[in-house]
Amino acid sequence: MEALTKDLPADAKALVYRIVDCNHWLGEEPYDAERRKEIERAIAELGCSRLDRDEAALRQRYANRQRVIEAFDRAHKVE
């Protein structure tokens, strides 16, 4: 993640981490009630439901900074 976020503005760096974390939690299996609550709590804390909107805003803000856009694209592929 350090290489992916190196030299990014703070808001873009934070979004990269959110993208990766949301991808992780949204892919988790809620195998029991406790785990379901843990997943739901993490998704809520990360603001995964607003991720698309927040990403669109930053993509617009940094449209002329290819390095930032590439970091967002690569973050979606981190497993």
C-alpha positions in Angstrom: 0.0 0.0 0.0 2.9 2.4 0.6 4.1 2.1 -3.0 0.5 2.6 -4.2 -0.1 5.7 -2.1 3.4 7.3 -2.2 3.3 11.0 -2.9 -0.5 11.1 -3.2 -2.4 14.0 -1.6 -3.8 13.1 1.8 -7.4 12.9 0.6 -6.5 10.7 -2.3 -4.4 8.5 -0.1 -7.3 8.1 2.4 -9.6 7.1 -0.5 -7.2 4.5 -1.7 -7.2 2.9 1.7 -11.0 3.1 1.9 -11.4 1.4 -1.5 -9.2 -1.5 -0.5 -10.8 -1.8 2.9 -14.4 -1.6 1.5 -13.5 -4.3 -1.1 -12.2 -6.5 1.7 -15.3 -6.1 4.0 -17.8 -6.3 1.2 -16.3 -9.6 0.1 -16.4 -11.2 3.6 -18.7 -14.0 4.4 -21.2 -13.4 7.3 -21.1 -16.9 8.6 -22.9 -16.1 11.8 -24.7 -13.2 13.5 -21.6 -11.9 15.3 -19.6 -11.9 12.1 -22.5 -10.2 10.2 -22.5 -7.4 12.8 -18.7 -7.0 12.6 -18.9 -6.7 8.8 -21.8 -4.3 8.9 -20.0 -2.1 11.5 -16.8 -2.0 9.4 -18.8 -1.1 6.2 -20.6 1.7 8.1 -17.5 3.1 9.7 -15.7 3.1 6.3 -18.6 4.8 4.6 -18.6 2.2 1.9 -22.1 3.2 0.8 -20.7 6.7 -0.1 -17.5 5.4 -1.7 -18.7 5.8 -5.3 -19.7 9.4 -4.8 -16.6 10.3 -2.9 -14.4 8.6 -5.5 -16.2 10.5 -8.3 -15.5 13.8 -6.6 -11.8 13.1 -6.2 -11.5 11.7 -9.7 -12.9 15.1 -10.9 -10.6 17.1 -8.6 -7.5 15.2 -9.7 -8.5 14.5 -13.3 -5.3 16.1 -14.5 -3.1 14.0 -12.1 -2.7 10.6 -13.8 -0.8 9.2 -10.8 -3.8 9.7 -8.5 -6.3 8.3 -11.0 -4.0 5.2 -11.5 -3.8 4.7 -7.8 -7.6 4.7 -7.6 -7.8 2.2 -10.4 -5.2 -0.1 -8.9 -6.8 0.0 -5.5 -9.9 -1.6 -6.9 -7.8 -4.6 -8.0 -6.1 -5.1 -4.6 -7.2 -8.4 -3.0 
